[in-house]
């Protein structure tokens, strides 16, 4: 039995489908697309489709996939990118 996860990130919604090669589609779910950080919408859709399918124990292990840190903001006085 192979479980396949399909993700489609669109302009408004991010869709997730969990597919079992022996049974077909097991679950479908949607989450709002978060344009500033697509990972938020993707993880929301994945969590929902796994919960809906009863396969929530397959959710991503946070020790394998640690939370993302927010992007670094450079101040005007930062020396990053200055010529050497």
C-alpha distance (Angstrom), angle and dihedral (degrees) to the residues before:
residue distance angle dihedral
X1 . . .
X2 3.79 . .
X3 3.80 120.7 .
X4 3.77 115.1 -153.2
X5 3.79 125.4 -167.0
X6 3.79 119.5 -154.5
X7 3.80 122.6 -166.1
X8 3.80 127.9 -170.3
X9 3.79 117.2 -175.6
X10 3.77 110.3 -160.2
X11 3.77 135.8 172.8
X12 3.81 95.4 -89.2
X13 3.80 107.8 10.7
X14 3.79 137.1 31.4
X15 3.80 111.2 -145.0
X16 3.79 127.6 -155.8
X17 3.80 128.2 -169.1
X18 3.80 126.2 -172.4
X19 3.80 111.2 -153.5
X20 3.80 127.9 -170.9
X21 3.80 112.7 -159.8
X22 3.81 91.5 -141.7
X23 3.83 99.1 45.5
X24 3.80 106.6 21.4
X25 3.78 125.3 -133.2
X26 3.80 110.8 13.9
X27 3.81 99.5 177.5
X28 3.81 143.7 -9.4
X29 3.80 128.1 -157.8
X30 3.80 142.2 171.4
X31 3.78 134.7 -150.1
X32 3.78 130.7 177.9
X33 3.80 114.0 -89.9
X34 3.78 111.1 -116.7
X35 3.79 105.9 -152.8
X36 3.81 95.3 -170.1
X37 3.83 89.8 58.7
X38 3.81 116.7 8.6
X39 3.82 91.0 -167.7
X40 3.82 90.2 72.1
X41 3.82 93.6 58.4
X42 3.80 92.4 40.5
X43 3.80 93.4 51.6
X44 3.81 90.1 46.9
X45 3.81 91.7 53.4
X46 3.82 92.0 45.0
X47 3.81 92.7 49.6
X48 3.81 90.8 49.5
X49 3.80 96.0 47.6
X50 3.81 92.1 47.8
X51 3.80 92.0 48.1
X52 3.81 92.0 46.7
X53 3.81 91.6 50.2
X54 3.80 94.4 48.1
X55 3.81 89.7 -117.1
X56 3.80 95.4 109.6
X57 3.81 89.9 130.4
X58 3.83 86.2 70.1
X59 3.79 91.4 65.6
X60 3.78 116.2 127.9
X61 3.77 114.1 -77.6
X62 3.79 108.0 -123.5
X63 3.81 91.4 -143.5
X64 3.81 89.8 61.1
X65 3.78 93.8 40.8
X66 3.80 109.1 31.2
X67 3.81 117.9 -160.7
X68 3.77 115.0 -85.7
X69 3.75 117.6 -109.5
X70 3.79 117.0 -128.8
X71 3.80 116.8 -96.1
X72 3.78 116.2 -86.0
X73 3.78 114.9 -108.1
X74 3.77 115.4 -147.8
X75 3.77 118.8 -144.5
X76 3.80 122.1 -138.7
X77 3.78 90.8 -107.0
X78 3.81 92.9 53.7
X79 3.79 115.1 122.1
X80 3.79 93.3 -147.7
X81 3.75 110.7 123.3
X82 3.79 95.2 14.7
X83 3.76 117.9 137.2
X84 3.78 116.5 -97.0
